[in-house]
Every structure is written in structure tokens, then in C-alpha cells.
Amino acid sequence: MIREQGKKIRQIFVSGLAAVLTGSVMGFFVFAMTASASGGEIQVDIAESGNLEDGYYKIASDGTKASGTENDYNVHYDSASHTLTLKDVKFRTSKNTGIKFTYSGTSGAAVIELIGENEITSNFYGINADRGGSLPSTGADVEAGLTIKGSGTLKINSLWGIQAANLTIDGSTLDLTTRGHSALNISRDLVICNGDITTHDGGDGGDFYVARSLRITDSKIDISNIQVEYPSIYVANNYCPENLLIRPALVIERSSLTIGGWADSSLGFSVYISQGGAEISDSVLNAVNKRAGICAAKGALEISGSTTVSTGEKLAVRGLEAVKIGEGVEITGARADGKPLVHNGLICMPGSITEEELNGTLHYYGGGTVKLGDKTYHSVRFDLKDGTPLDEIETQWIPDGNMATAPSDPQMEGASFTGWTESGGYMEV
């Protein structure tokens, strides 16, 4: 069922489609975000006070450190496993970085284990675990990463929240307040599993900025408390070389996302994937915004299962190559004229949608094709060049092999009508 607020109608907002999506289901690419602990040496520095040795520490409220014991500590570091344990540690430092991980090679995985309630306030980065370069290069990939796990909580207040080459959040609760920049700024891959993440403010590049791939599973994400001109979740892999691209670039499974607002800019989507496509299943996406929901610029976008996508003023599920909407998907929101917006290409929808429902609710901005089950329909519009905006011209949905019906010949003083054209050639009408 696809809904408009307050009504049970079948309609969908899709824009910018261009290629055919086959009936096959894309397989999930299961990938690891971090390498083994033995991949390289990792040094850890808290509040820029010097690298930690193995052992127990007491971190004061200003970030200064002192020795602790097994029975009296709030930080413990084990260099063999590269694990930093935070246990009810709360500090505010005037230094640039709260916790800094330095990797000696291109691999190796650091771990932060959370116990109790933890807070970090710093000037620039809450946590910095990056290992060079904002995107994968054409050479060997960088596997250095960070895993945050444990049942505890972590609050960060900084210019940037967490910067890392690869980041996995496994079962932890994070509350991230940034000042004009991204809460998560990931130069390779991000995995969130059984996580609960809330962000505030946000800024340049989107509240979650991920350079290659993002997977969210069994998690709750609230990034609604922001006002930006970029996507709130931005998988910006448009410069990633083909040999390092991960498909699908975005996977959301069994999760709930509340996504914040922005100015009505050209990148004003809640979720934007530059290439590689996306698969969303059995999830809830609520876009609290002025403009639109999801855009997959390159690669197929598939929405399936008991998934709900909703928005405030408008909704656009946009895929420049292909979009497939499964049975049971609910989409809430409509244009001012009560019709959805579909643009260029192919959209596959359940065969249970009738031809009457298709003609009454589906509208193309450009031109395109719809498959209802095994039936194919093509969009046809006649532009009279009378000043009517393209997206307000009535769309005819014509079954494959049938003919469209032309309107009356347009009239223009001092000119005679010679026929309808498409791409410079005459159409048969």
C-alpha cells in the first residue's frame, strides 16, 4: 500500500530513472569494516597528553591522566588487542582531539569498548581514527579501522564528531553534537549494527558523510535535529574507482531512521548515494524536511518488505538507473496536485496496482516506463509550448505496443502546425 497523508491511495514519488532493472534480486555484499588487530601498530592518545601504555588510568575532568588500578580506573588500554575501554569517563579538553588513534600501516583495527556513561568534549575532533585520504585510491585499499562496541553510552561535543577510515558501531548508544560539521565523517566504510545514534547540529557534507559504503542493520538513527543544504546521509563515492566500489553502496535492514531537514538545495535529499545503488528492506525512514527522501544517482534502488518512507512537504524516491518497489512498501507524501513525481526511466511496481490507479496517481517529469508485474507501460506527454511547466502536463500511460492519443493541433499566429517531434524526429500518433 502506498499512502498519501490521510488517504489510502497507491502512488509514488520517483524522479530521475533511466535504465531497466531485471527481476532478479540483488545479493547483499557482506563486508568487514576492520582488519585483524595484528595488521599494524596502533597508538592511542587521550586529550593530546601522550600515547598510552598498557594499563589502567584515571582521566580527570580536564582530560589530564594519572595512573589507576584494576579496581579504580575509568580508562584501560590493552595494546595486544588494540582495545581502549572507557568506563564512566567524562572529560572536557581545550585540545583539538579527544581521542586520537595513530596507525603505523594501512591495516589494523582499534576497538573502543563502552562501559557505563561516557562523555568527551573537545575543540575539533571527538575521536579521530583516520588513516589518510578521503577516498579509496586506485592502489591497495586502506583497511585500518575502528570498532565501537559495548552496552555503554558515549556523548561527544566537538566541531566534528568521529572521523575514521572505517568505522563499525556494534550495539552501542551514541549522542553526537557537532558545530557546523559532520557527526560521522568516514573516508571508507561505515557499518552500524544494533546501534542507537542521535545527532545534533550537523553541517558540511551531511550529518553522516561516508566516502564509499554504508550498512545499517537492526538500528535506530535520529538525525532530525539539523538544518543543512546537503544530504543528511551522504554516500559520496562518485570518485571511487570501479575495482574498489562496493555494491550496493547502501544497505538498510530492519532499522528506523528519522532524518533531518535542509534548505531547498539541489542536493536536498535525506539520503543520497552517488553510485553503487541501494537496498532498503523492512525499515522505517521518516524524512522531516522540505524536499525529498532518497536518491540513488547510479545503480539500482530497491525498496522491499514492510518498509515505510515518509516526508513532510514532498517525497522523491529517485534512481537515475532503475527503481524497484516491492509489495507492501508504504510511501507517504504528495505534490501539491495530489500526484507523485516520477522522472526518466524505469520503475518496477507490484502487479497488484491496476491500470486505473496508475493513470490516476503516477506522473512523469520527463519520460519513462513502468512495469506492473509482467505488464509494461510507457509515458507519453504532448508539450504544446504554451508556457505550461513540463511537470504539469498530463501524462498518458500507454500499454506496450499501443498508440497514444494526440490532443487537438496547437494554434500559433503566423505559423502552421506540421507535427509532433521527439529528439528531432517525427512521432507516429
Secondary structure as GFF3:
##gff-version 3
##sequence-region A 1 429
A	DSSP	three_ten_helix	37	39	.	.	.	ID=ss1
A	DSSP	beta_strand	42	46	.	.	.	ID=ss2
A	DSSP	beta_strand	55	59	.	.	.	ID=ss3
A	DSSP	beta_strand	65	67	.	.	.	ID=ss4
A	DSSP	beta_strand	75	78	.	.	.	ID=ss5
A	DSSP	beta_strand	83	87	.	.	.	ID=ss6
A	DSSP	beta_strand	90	92	.	.	.	ID=ss7
A	DSSP	beta_strand	97	103	.	.	.	ID=ss8
A	DSSP	beta_strand	109	115	.	.	.	ID=ss9
A	DSSP	beta_strand	117	121	.	.	.	ID=ss10
A	DSSP	beta_strand	125	129	.	.	.	ID=ss11
A	DSSP	beta_strand	145	149	.	.	.	ID=ss12
A	DSSP	beta_strand	153	158	.	.	.	ID=ss13
A	DSSP	beta_strand	160	170	.	.	.	ID=ss14
A	DSSP	beta_strand	173	178	.	.	.	ID=ss15
A	DSSP	beta_strand	184	193	.	.	.	ID=ss16
A	DSSP	beta_strand	196	201	.	.	.	ID=ss17
A	DSSP	beta_strand	208	210	.	.	.	ID=ss18
A	DSSP	beta_strand	213	217	.	.	.	ID=ss19
A	DSSP	beta_strand	220	228	.	.	.	ID=ss20
A	DSSP	beta_strand	233	235	.	.	.	ID=ss21
A	DSSP	three_ten_helix	242	244	.	.	.	ID=ss22
A	DSSP	beta_strand	250	253	.	.	.	ID=ss23
A	DSSP	beta_strand	256	262	.	.	.	ID=ss24
A	DSSP	beta_strand	269	273	.	.	.	ID=ss25
A	DSSP	beta_strand	278	281	.	.	.	ID=ss26
A	DSSP	beta_strand	284	287	.	.	.	ID=ss27
A	DSSP	beta_strand	292	296	.	.	.	ID=ss28
A	DSSP	beta_strand	301	304	.	.	.	ID=ss29
A	DSSP	beta_strand	308	311	.	.	.	ID=ss30
A	DSSP	beta_strand	317	319	.	.	.	ID=ss31
A	DSSP	beta_strand	322	325	.	.	.	ID=ss32
A	DSSP	beta_strand	330	332	.	.	.	ID=ss33
A	DSSP	beta_strand	345	349	.	.	.	ID=ss34
A	DSSP	alpha_helix	355	361	.	.	.	ID=ss35
A	DSSP	beta_strand	368	372	.	.	.	ID=ss36
A	DSSP	beta_strand	375	380	.	.	.	ID=ss37
A	DSSP	three_ten_helix	390	392	.	.	.	ID=ss38
A	DSSP	beta_strand	396	399	.	.	.	ID=ss39
A	DSSP	beta_strand	421	422	.	.	.	ID=ss40
A	DSSP	beta_strand	425	426	.	.	.	ID=ss41
###
